[in-house]
Amino acid sequence: IMKEFKANDYGTTAYHGDEGDFWNRNTVYPDMGIDKYEDITQYEEKEGTNYGMGLGDKYFLEETAKKINQKDGKNVSYVISLTSHYPFVLPKDKKTLTLEKEMKDKMLWNYFESVHYTDKAIGKFINDIKKENKDTVFILFGDHNGIFKDQKGDVDEWRNKQISDEEWIAKYSTIPFIVHYEGMEQVEI
């Protein structure tokens, strides 16, 4: 897809708060039509902004919005966040949810906290981009589902019911895919 944008005179940039050679991105991205790749080394080091696999989403997305807003002309940006990725590491001062006490020691609780944190960071990112770029389409997707089947027991406990394998696949193994632009009607697939 990035090659198609490039062929139509779009600048193409990928942003990731992790190391550039992770999954050989620094090697593969040029072959995919991505002109520029900015990894963790292109972000100012600030204390308290790295946790989990790399840059925390709040800092990463705030800084990435600034970088995108400085671009002129037609551009497409591929932005990869990390905080809502397993192992769901989030500093205690970033955890803001109030759930049942017995869930606090479970992976599911950490998942909820990290997704909540990332959701707020994405909302701010979208607003920061919209302030400068009125004609913007946002496509958000996951590279896989969030909770894996080995945490199914925690989900059963949280839902207070035994979830069948069919329901697990249909409701709990889904991968997010969201398209958003100003004035779009909400459609659920």
Disulfide bonds with the S-S distance in Angstrom:
none
